């Protein structure tokens, strides 16, 4: 295989690792969105959903985020999860509660390998032991369970409904289960590598320190001619011009392949929903995950492209069975949604989501057409839903729900309750469903048409 084509494959394969760890590193020193800079093995907490004037990933902004990057190089850690009201033992007798809470565990390759919370385990208070690859120590008495991490650095993403979130966050802690020396930063790429080759140097260093599953290791052996399997001194400091050209062109070709695949679903025709975007994890099924064919991409090589698309457009997003997202850029007639018009959506009943749902309006500032929307502003006051942040809607006597989307507040008081304010220009709608029902996941539930009424 020619070197350029091989380099393009390596880019697609390695992009999620480089993207993930670059964000992890940035989070440690500069923070991430509304989260402050935080070292390994500590939680960073937002104190509210993302503010209306903050450009940020649109999905999930109606929950409050807590993020911890765990380093397990010195041994396992204990993750203490409080009850939903922030007090141990204060929730129901079966550990359940109506508040939506989930802790998502993501390895360095962006595989979602465990979930703890409302849907998978309930909200019972207690400790979870998070252990590094190959660990064979003694499990402490009294822990709720063991979470086996595929890599020695993992990210824990907490999503909480807005109610009682501060008390919950204060009791969400990480402690060391064993004495050991933990790293304070990530392995450093050689600073003398020229900038055009920095991606491949990061991939080389981090691939060695955070090896993937055995099948993936067999796949990545093909990248030996690119220098990605070299140990010790970097082969890219004084690389052969032929290799430099191949890597540079391959990165451009691989990046274009990922972007094209991401945009393929971004069509302006009704709702777009991708509940299977995170089905690329084929090897690690821990607590709270579903190990079944419908949640697995059968073709391993195809999974690498899907994984890269997810890392590009929705880093640290969750499996569709945990939460599903739909977005609409156009009305039922194909016209772009715009604040110059008024729109209605009629839900025949409550959207099928066990742990809550929300519908929100976003403008399109900086929106690049990906299926989730990596940029844009949440329009102030334009979110309704249940069990999540936002106004609770009013249903009609027949159980239906009609939502009006327009710039001006409706004169009719009932319509005003279910009104979402639109911006002056183009906008999009994002529907979020937590623990969605079967109708969402198998496509039999019809999302309501966005009808232009004026």
PyMOL commands that set and color helices and strands:
alter all, ss='L'
color gray80, all
select helices_A, chain A and resi 3-29+165-170+195-209+214-226+241-263+293-295+300-313+413-417+438-441
alter helices_A, ss='H'
color red, helices_A
select strands_A, chain A and resi 43-45+64-71+77-81+101-107+112-117+126-131+145-148+153-160+173-176+271-273+323-328+343-347+357-363+378-386+401-406+419-421+427-434+451-452
alter strands_A, ss='S'
color yellow, strands_A
deselect
rebuild
show_as cartoon
